[in-house]
Amino acid sequence: MCCYNIEGILATVRAAEAKRSPAMILLFPWAVEYADGILVHAAAEAARKAGVPITVHLDHAQSAAMIRRAADLGGFDSIMVDMSHYAKAQNLAQTAELVGYCHARGIATEAEPGRIEGGEDGVADPLALALEGLLTSPEESEEFVATGIDWLAPALGMCMGSMGRAASSWSMSGCGGFMRGWAIAQEIFQKCIDCGVAKVNINKVLNNEYVRVQREKAGRVPLTALLEEATDEMQKAVERCMDMLGSTGRY
């Protein structure tokens, strides 16, 4: 679950405990810079206190400096080494180097061969950088798996948050698969899970509830009540996602 504030973190943890589901708190590099790591440590503490397995992940870390800073900061269980804005050779070389840096500190890694189109709050949009999307080939996936990554985030034709071109079809071995977005039919999610996808990033489904409550109730109820209701509504959204993805009741 992509979290930008303490409400998102609490909603994710509470939903996971209520549904007896594992979960992952996803933060963007913005969270490291905005609060100088304070939000990261809050997420890590919430994860440690939870009664079910919860990890903290840095998503789309797009510079070597940020990846090293985050790895040395403490609090992250995993980091996405996103060098997809570089050409393939440089992407692969930097990924290999930074995977080693993270693994030496006990941090799992994820990498993105190819380049996905679209953007999220806190993530650079390739189109804004005049970069086109690039689909991942089976051969490229094997090259990136060979760097020692723990998860692969291939570009198979989806845009962030929505379906794009028809996805490629291939298999891989040696690491976990990952997909992003929520605007996908449930049967497609299930097929992906059956094929080995173990990590799904969800953003708007969670955070739109926070925005909706703020829009409807701000200035009309006490601030504390506003924050509590926003957290409750976000939790409900996360619980629905867990039911749909089949992680409910796993713990």
SERO-4910 file (N, C-alpha, C, O; in steps of 0.05 Angstrom, whole numbers):
BEGIN
 pado doro    nc1    nc2    nc3   cac1   cac2   cac3    cc1    cc2    cc3    oc1    oc2    oc3
  Met    A     17    -24      0      0      0      0     18     25      0     35     28     18
  Cys    A     14     42    -20     30     67    -22     20     87     -1     -3     96     -2
  Cys    A     37     94     17     30    112     39     45    138     38     69    139     32
  Tyr    A     31    160     43     43    187     43     42    200     70     54    221     74
  Asn    A     28    188     89     24    201    115     19    179    136     18    155    130
  Ile    A     18    188    161     14    169    183    -13    155    181    -16    132    190
  Glu    A    -33    169    170    -59    157    167    -58    132    149    -71    112    154
  Gly    A    -44    135    127    -41    112    108    -27     89    121    -34     66    117
  Ile    A     -6     95    137      9     74    151     -9     60    171    -10     35    172
  Leu    A    -24     75    187    -42     63    207    -64     47    194    -70     25    203
  Ala    A    -75     57    172    -96     43    158    -86     16    147   -100     -4    149
  Thr    A    -62     16    137    -51     -9    126    -46    -29    148    -53    -53    145
  Val    A    -34    -21    170    -29    -39    192    -55    -49    205    -57    -73    210
  Arg    A    -74    -32    209    -99    -40    222   -115    -59    203   -127    -78    213
  Ala    A   -114    -54    177   -128    -72    159   -114    -99    159   -128   -120    159
  Ala    A    -88   -100    159    -74   -125    159    -80   -141    184    -84   -166    182
  Glu    A    -81   -128    207    -87   -142    231   -116   -152    232   -122   -174    241
  Ala    A   -135   -135    222   -163   -142    221   -168   -166    202   -185   -183    208
  Lys    A   -154   -167    180   -158   -188    160   -138   -211    163   -139   -230    148
  Arg    A   -120   -209    182   -100   -229    186    -85   -234    160    -81   -257    151
  Ser    A    -76   -212    148    -62   -213    122    -34   -201    125    -30   -182    140
  Pro    A    -15   -211    110     10   -197    108      6   -171     92    -13   -168     78
  Ala    A     25   -153     95     22   -127     81     50   -115     78     69   -122     91
  Met    A     51    -95     60     76    -80     56     69    -50     55     51    -42     41
  Ile    A     82    -35     71     80     -5     71     99      5     51    124      2     54
  Leu    A     89     18     30    106     29      9    109     59     13     90     74     15
  Leu    A    134     68     13    140     97     14    156    104    -10    171     88    -22
  Phe    A    154    129    -19    170    139    -41    193    155    -31    193    163     -7
  Pro    A    213    161    -47    236    177    -38    227    204    -26    241    215     -9
  Trp    A    205    214    -35    194    239    -24    191    237      6    197    256     20
  Ala    A    184    214     17    180    210     46    207    213     60    207    223     83
  Val    A    228    204     48    255    207     60    263    236     61    273    245     81
  Glu    A    258    250     39    267    278     38    248    297     53    258    315     67
  Tyr    A    223    293     52    203    311     64    206    313     94    206    335    105
  Ala    A    210    290    107    211    290    136    238    279    147    240    272    170
  Asp    A    258    279    129    285    271    137    285    243    151    299    239    170
  Gly    A    268    225    140    268    198    150    249    192    173    246    169    181
  Ile    A    237    213    184    219    209    207    196    191    200    188    174    216
  Leu    A    184    196    177    161    179    168    169    150    164    154    132    168
  Val    A    194    147    154    205    120    150    206    105    176    198     82    178
  His    A    217    118    197    220    104    223    192    100    236    189     80    251
  Ala    A    173    118    231    146    113    241    134     88    228    121     72    242
  Ala    A    138     86    202    128     62    188    141     37    198    128     16    202
  Ala    A    167     38    203    182     15    212    172      6    240    170    -18    246
  Glu    A    167     26    257    158     19    284    130      7    283    124    -12    297
  Ala    A    112     18    266     85      7    263     86    -21    253     71    -38    262
  Ala    A    104    -26    234    107    -53    223    117    -73    244    107    -95    246
  Arg    A    136    -64    260    148    -82    281    127    -89    302    127   -111    313
  Lys    A    109    -70    309     90    -74    330     66    -91    320     50   -100    337
  Ala    A     63    -94    294     39   -107    283     39   -137    291     60   -149    295
  Gly    A     15   -148    292     11   -176    299     12   -194    275      8   -218    278
  Val    A     17   -184    252     20   -199    227     45   -189    213     55   -167    219
  Pro    A     55   -205    194     80   -196    180     75   -171    162     58   -172    144
  Ile    A     89   -150    168     88   -125    152    117   -115    147    133   -115    166
  Thr    A    122   -108    123    149    -97    116    146    -69    106    125    -60     98
  Val    A    169    -55    105    170    -27     95    188    -27     70    211    -36     71
  His    A    177    -16     49    191    -16     23    194     12     12    175     28     14
  Leu    A    217     18      1    221     43    -13    216     38    -43    231     23    -56
  Asp    A    196     51    -54    189     46    -82    201     67   -100    203     91    -93
  His    A    209     59   -124    219     77   -145    241     96   -135    239    120   -139
  Ala    A    261     85   -122    285    101   -116    301    104   -141    312     84   -152
  Gln    A    302    129   -152    312    133   -179    340    146   -180    347    156   -202
  Ser    A    354    146   -158    382    156   -159    399    139   -140    389    130   -120
  Ala    A    424    136   -148    442    121   -131    445    134   -104    448    120    -83
  Ala    A    445    161   -103    448    175    -77    425    169    -59    429    165    -35
  Met    A    401    169    -70    377    163    -53    377    135    -43    371    129    -20
  Ile    A    385    116    -60    386     88    -52    406     84    -30    400     69    -10
  Arg    A    429     95    -32    449     92    -11    440    106     15    443     95     37
  Arg    A    428    129     12    418    143     36    397    127     50    397    124     75
  Ala    A    378    116     35    356    100     46    367     74     59    358     66     80
  Ala    A    386     62     46    397     37     57    412     42     83    411     25    101
  Asp    A    425     65     85    439     72    110    422     83    131    429     84    155
  Leu    A    398     93    124    380    105    143    369     86    163    365     93    186
  Gly    A    364     61    154    351     42    171    320     45    169    310     66    164
  Gly    A    306     23    173    277     24    172    265     10    148    243      0    149
  Phe    A    281      9    126    271     -4    102    279    -34    102    301    -41    107
  Asp    A    259    -51     95    265    -79     91    272    -85     62    285   -105     56
  Ser    A    263    -67     44    269    -71     16    269    -45      1    256    -25     10
  Ile    A    283    -44    -21    285    -19    -37    283    -26    -67    294    -46    -76
  Met    A    267    -11    -81    266    -14   -110    288      3   -123    288     28   -121
  Val    A    306    -11   -136    328      3   -150    318      9   -178    320     -8   -196
  Asp    A    307     32   -182    294     40   -207    313     57   -224    313     81   -222
  Met    A    328     44   -241    346     58   -259    335     57   -288    350     59   -307
  Ser    A    308     54   -290    296     50   -316    296     75   -333    291     73   -357
  His    A    303     98   -322    306    122   -338    332    123   -353    337    141   -369
  Tyr    A    350    103   -348    375    101   -363    372     81   -386    353     64   -386
  Ala    A    390     81   -405    391     61   -426    397     34   -412    407     32   -390
  Lys    A    390     12   -426    391    -15   -415    418    -21   -402    419    -31   -379
  Ala    A    440    -16   -416    466    -24   -406    472     -9   -380    483    -22   -361
  Gln    A    466     16   -378    471     32   -354    452     23   -332    460     22   -308
  Asn    A    427     18   -339    408      8   -320    418    -17   -307    417    -20   -282
  Leu    A    427    -36   -323    436    -62   -313    461    -59   -296    462    -71   -275
  Ala    A    480    -42   -304    505    -39   -289    499    -26   -262    510    -35   -241
  Gln    A    483     -5   -262    478      9   -236    461     -9   -218    464     -9   -194
  Thr    A    442    -23   -230    426    -41   -214    443    -62   -199    440    -66   -175
  Ala    A    462    -74   -214    479    -94   -202    495    -82   -179    497    -95   -157
  Glu    A    506    -59   -183    522    -46   -162    505    -40   -137    513    -45   -114
  Leu    A    481    -28   -141    465    -19   -119    451    -43   -105    445    -41    -81
  Val    A    445    -64   -120    435    -88   -107    455    -99    -87    448   -107    -65
  Gly    A    480    -99    -95    501   -108    -76    503    -90    -52    507   -100    -29
  Tyr    A    500    -64    -55    501    -45    -33    478    -51    -13    482    -51     11
  Cys    A    455    -55    -24    431    -60     -7    434    -88      7    429    -90     31
  His    A    441   -108     -8    443   -135      4    464   -136     26    460   -151     45
  Ala    A    485   -120     24    505   -119     45    494   -109     71    506   -113     92
  Arg    A    472    -95     69    459    -83     93    433    -98    100    417    -88    116
  Gly    A    430   -121     89    407   -138     95    381   -128     84    359   -135     94
  Ile    A    382   -114     62    358   -102     49    352   -116     23    370   -118      6
  Ala    A    328   -126     20    320   -139     -5    317   -118    -27    314    -94    -21
  Thr    A    317   -126    -52    317   -107    -75    297   -115    -96    290   -139    -99
  Glu    A    289    -95   -111    271    -98   -134    283    -81   -157    295    -60   -151
  Ala    A    279    -90   -181    290    -74   -204    270    -74   -227    253    -91   -229
  Glu    A    273    -54   -244    255    -51   -267    269    -50   -293    280    -30   -301
  Pro    A    270    -73   -307    280    -73   -335    258    -61   -353    235    -64   -346
  Gly    A    266    -49   -375    245    -36   -391    238     -9   -378    253      1   -361
  Arg    A    216      2   -386    208     27   -375    177     30   -377    166     28   -399
  Ile    A    164     33   -354    135     35   -354    127     64   -358    140     83   -348
  Glu    A    105     69   -372     94     95   -376     76    103   -353     66     86   -338
  Gly    A     72    129   -350     54    139   -329     70    147   -305     94    143   -304
  Gly    A     57    159   -285     70    168   -261     52    166   -237     28    162   -239
  Glu    A     64    170   -213     49    172   -188     60    195   -173     82    205   -179
  Asp    A     45    204   -153     56    225   -136     82    215   -123     82    193   -110
  Gly    A    103    230   -126    129    222   -115    147    206   -133    169    198   -126
  Val    A    137    202   -158    153    187   -178    155    203   -204    135    213   -213
  Ala    A    178    205   -215    182    219   -240    168    204   -263    171    180   -266
  Asp    A    153    219   -279    139    207   -302    159    207   -326    169    228   -333
  Pro    A    164    183   -337    183    182   -360    176    201   -383    193    212   -396
  Leu    A    150    205   -387    142    223   -409    151    251   -404    157    266   -423
  Ala    A    151    259   -379    160    286   -372    190    289   -377    200    312   -380
  Leu    A    204    267   -377    232    267   -382    238    261   -412    261    256   -419
  Ala    A    217    262   -428    220    256   -457    230    228   -462    245    223   -481
  Leu    A    221    209   -445    229    181   -448    204    164   -454    183    168   -442
  Glu    A    207    146   -473    185    129   -481    185    104   -464    206     95   -454
  Gly    A    161     91   -462    159     66   -449    174     44   -465    174     45   -489
  Leu    A    186     25   -451    200      3   -464    190    -23   -451    192    -27   -427
  Leu    A    180    -41   -468    172    -67   -458    196    -84   -450    218    -81   -462
  Thr    A    192   -102   -431    214   -119   -422    213   -146   -437    191   -158   -440
  Ser    A    235   -154   -447    236   -180   -461    244   -202   -442    255   -196   -420
  Pro    A    238   -227   -448    246   -249   -430    276   -250   -426    285   -256   -404
  Glu    A    292   -243   -446    321   -243   -443    330   -222   -424    348   -226   -407
  Glu    A    318   -198   -426    325   -177   -407    318   -184   -378    333   -178   -360
  Ser    A    295   -197   -375    287   -205   -348    308   -223   -335    314   -220   -312
  Glu    A    318   -242   -351    338   -261   -340    364   -246   -333    377   -253   -314
  Glu    A    371   -226   -349    395   -211   -343    393   -196   -317    412   -195   -301
  Phe    A    369   -185   -312    365   -170   -287    363   -189   -263    372   -183   -241
  Val    A    350   -212   -267    349   -232   -245    377   -240   -237    383   -245   -214
  Ala    A    395   -241   -257    423   -250   -251    438   -230   -234    459   -237   -223
  Thr    A    428   -205   -231    441   -186   -213    437   -192   -184    450   -181   -167
  Gly    A    418   -211   -178    413   -219   -151    388   -205   -139    384   -208   -115
  Ile    A    373   -191   -155    348   -179   -145    329   -200   -133    330   -223   -140
  Asp    A    312   -190   -115    293   -208   -102    266   -207   -116    251   -226   -115
  Trp    A    259   -184   -128    235   -181   -143    241   -168   -170    259   -152   -173
  Leu    A    225   -176   -190    227   -164   -216    202   -148   -222    180   -158   -219
  Ala    A    205   -123   -232    182   -106   -239    184   -101   -269    193    -80   -278
  Pro    A    175   -121   -285    178   -118   -314    157    -99   -326    135    -96   -315
  Ala    A    164    -87   -348    145    -70   -363    131    -88   -384    143    -95   -404
  Leu    A    106    -96   -378     92   -115   -395     70   -103   -411     53   -117   -423
  Gly    A     68    -76   -410     47    -64   -426     27    -48   -410      9    -35   -421
  Met    A     30    -48   -383     12    -32   -367     24     -5   -361     48     -2   -358
  Cys    A      7     15   -359     15     41   -348      9     41   -318     -7     25   -309
  Met    A     23     59   -304     17     61   -275    -12     68   -271    -21     89   -280
  Gly    A    -26     50   -257    -54     56   -250    -74     49   -272    -98     51   -266
  Ser    A    -66     42   -296    -86     35   -316    -74     16   -337    -49     14   -339
  Met    A    -91      3   -352    -81    -15   -372    -72      0   -397    -85     19   -405
  Gly    A    -50     -8   -408    -40      4   -433    -40    -16   -455    -60    -29   -460
  Arg    A    -17    -19   -469    -15    -38   -491    -18    -67   -481    -16    -72   -457
  Ala    A    -23    -84   -500    -25   -113   -493      1   -122   -480     22   -116   -490
  Ala    A     -2   -137   -459     22   -146   -444     36   -169   -458     23   -186   -471
  Ser    A     62   -171   -455     77   -194   -465     71   -217   -447     61   -214   -425
  Ser    A     78   -241   -455     74   -265   -439    100   -281   -438    111   -288   -459
  Trp    A    110   -286   -414    135   -301   -411    137   -310   -383    122   -302   -366
  Ser    A    157   -327   -377    161   -337   -350    189   -330   -341    206   -324   -357
  Met    A    193   -332   -315    220   -326   -304    224   -344   -280    206   -356   -270
  Ser    A    249   -345   -272    256   -361   -248    277   -346   -232    292   -330   -243
  Gly    A    277   -352   -206    299   -340   -190    291   -317   -173    305   -309   -155
  Cys    A    267   -305   -178    258   -283   -161    228   -280   -163    216   -292   -181
  Gly    A    217   -263   -145    188   -259   -145    179   -239   -166    194   -222   -175
  Gly    A    154   -242   -175    142   -224   -194    126   -202   -180    117   -206   -157
  Phe    A    122   -180   -194    108   -157   -182     92   -144   -204     99   -143   -227
  Met    A     69   -132   -196     53   -116   -214     42    -92   -200     42    -91   -175
  Arg    A     34    -72   -215     25    -47   -204     -2    -40   -214    -10    -49   -236
  Gly    A    -17    -24   -199    -43    -14   -209    -66    -30   -198    -63    -52   -186
  Trp    A    -90    -19   -201   -114    -32   -191   -137    -33   -211   -156    -48   -207
  Ala    A   -135    -17   -233   -156    -16   -252   -155    -40   -271   -153    -37   -295
  Ile    A   -156    -64   -259   -153    -89   -273   -175   -108   -263   -181   -108   -239
  Ala    A   -186   -124   -281   -207   -142   -273   -197   -163   -253   -173   -170   -254
  Gln    A   -214   -171   -235   -206   -190   -214   -195   -216   -226   -176   -227   -215
  Glu    A   -207   -225   -248   -197   -250   -259   -169   -248   -270   -154   -268   -270
  Ile    A   -162   -224   -279   -134   -220   -288   -115   -220   -265    -93   -231   -266
  Phe    A   -123   -207   -243   -107   -208   -219   -102   -237   -210    -80   -245   -204
  Gln    A   -123   -253   -210   -121   -280   -201   -103   -296   -219    -87   -313   -210
  Lys    A   -104   -292   -246    -86   -306   -264    -57   -298   -258    -39   -315   -259
  Cys    A    -52   -272   -253    -25   -264   -247    -15   -276   -222      8   -285   -220
  Ile    A    -32   -278   -201    -24   -290   -176    -18   -320   -180      1   -330   -170
  Asp    A    -35   -333   -196    -31   -361   -202     -4   -366   -216      8   -387   -214
  Cys    A      5   -346   -231     30   -348   -247     54   -340   -230     77   -341   -241
  Gly    A     50   -332   -205     73   -326   -188     77   -298   -179     95   -292   -165
  Val    A     59   -280   -187     61   -252   -178     55   -252   -148     34   -262   -139
  Ala    A     73   -241   -132     71   -241   -103     69   -214    -90     66   -211    -66
  Lys    A     70   -192   -107     70   -165    -96     54   -148   -115     60   -146   -139
  Val    A     34   -134   -104     17   -116   -120     17    -89   -106     10    -86    -83
  Asn    A     26    -68   -121     26    -41   -110      0    -27   -114    -11    -27   -137
  Ile    A    -12    -16    -93    -38     -2    -95    -35     26    -83    -24     29    -61
  Asn    A    -45     45    -98    -41     73    -90    -68     88    -88    -77     93    -65
  Lys    A    -81     93   -110   -105    110   -110   -128     99    -94   -142    114    -81
  Val    A   -132     73    -95   -154     61    -80   -153     68    -51   -173     73    -38
  Leu    A   -129     69    -40   -124     76    -12   -126    107     -8   -141    116      8
  Asn    A   -110    121    -23   -107    150    -18   -130    167    -27   -134    189    -17
  Asn    A   -146    157    -47   -169    172    -55   -190    174    -32   -205    194    -31
  Glu    A   -190    155    -14   -209    155      8   -201    178     28   -218    191     39
  Tyr    A   -175    181     31   -166    203     49   -174    230     37   -184    247     51
  Val    A   -170    233     11   -177    259     -2   -207    263     -1   -216    286      3
  Arg    A   -222    242     -6   -252    245     -5   -262    254     22   -278    273     23
  Val    A   -252    242     43   -261    250     70   -253    279     76   -269    294     87
  Gln    A   -229    286     68   -220    314     72   -238    333     57   -245    354     68
  Arg    A   -244    327     33   -261    344     16   -289    347     27   -300    369     27
  Glu    A   -300    325     37   -327    326     47   -330    337     75   -351    349     81
  Lys    A   -310    333     92   -314    339    120   -296    362    131   -301    372    153
  Ala    A   -275    370    117   -257    390    127   -272    416    134   -288    426    118
  Gly    A   -267    426    158   -280    451    168   -307    446    180   -319    465    190
  Arg    A   -318    422    178   -344    416    189   -344    399    214   -363    398    229
  Val    A   -321    385    218   -318    369    242   -291    375    254   -273    386    240
  Pro    A   -286    368    280   -260    373    292   -238    358    276   -243    337    264
  Leu    A   -214    370    276   -192    358    261   -186    330    270   -181    313    253
  Thr    A   -188    324    296   -182    297    305   -203    277    293   -196    255    285
  Ala    A   -228    285    293   -249    268    281   -244    264    251   -249    243    240
  Leu    A   -235    285    238   -230    284    209   -208    264    203   -211    247    185
  Leu    A   -187    265    218   -164    246    214   -172    217    220   -164    199    206
  Glu    A   -188    214    242   -197    187    249   -215    175    228   -212    152    221
  Glu    A   -233    191    217   -251    181    197   -236    175    171   -242    155    158
  Ala    A   -217    192    164   -201    187    140   -186    160    143   -184    145    124
  Thr    A   -174    156    166   -160    131    171   -178    107    170   -171     87    158
  Asp    A   -202    109    181   -222     87    180   -230     80    152   -231     57    144
  Glu    A   -234    101    136   -243     96    108   -220     84     91   -225     67     74
  Met    A   -196     93     97   -173     81     83   -169     52     91   -163     35     74
  Gln    A   -174     46    116   -172     19    126   -192      1    111   -185    -21    103
  Lys    A   -216     11    108   -237     -5     94   -228    -11     65   -233    -33     55
  Ala    A   -216      9     53   -207      5     25   -185    -16     24   -185    -33      5
  Val    A   -167    -15     43   -145    -35     43   -156    -63     48   -147    -82     36
  Glu    A   -176    -65     66   -188    -91     72   -201   -103     47   -199   -127     42
  Arg    A   -214    -86     31   -227    -95      6   -205   -106    -13   -210   -126    -26
  Cys    A   -183    -92    -14   -161   -101    -31   -151   -128    -22   -145   -146    -39
  Met    A   -148   -132      3   -137   -157     14   -156   -180      8   -148   -202      1
  Asp    A   -182   -175     10   -202   -195      3   -200   -203    -27   -200   -226    -34
  Met    A   -197   -183    -44   -196   -188    -72   -171   -202    -81   -171   -220    -98
  Leu    A   -149   -196    -68   -123   -208    -75   -119   -236    -62   -100   -250    -69
  Gly    A   -136   -243    -43   -135   -269    -31   -115   -271     -8   -107   -294     -1
  Ser    A   -106   -249      3    -87   -250     25   -101   -251     52    -88   -256     72
  Thr    A   -127   -246     53   -142   -247     78   -140   -275     90   -143   -295     77
  Gly    A   -136   -276    117   -135   -301    131   -110   -317    129   -109   -340    138
  Arg    A    -89   -306    117    -65   -321    113    -49   -323    140    -32   -341    142
  Tyr    A    -55   -306    159    -40   -306    185    -60   -304    208    -52   -305    231
***
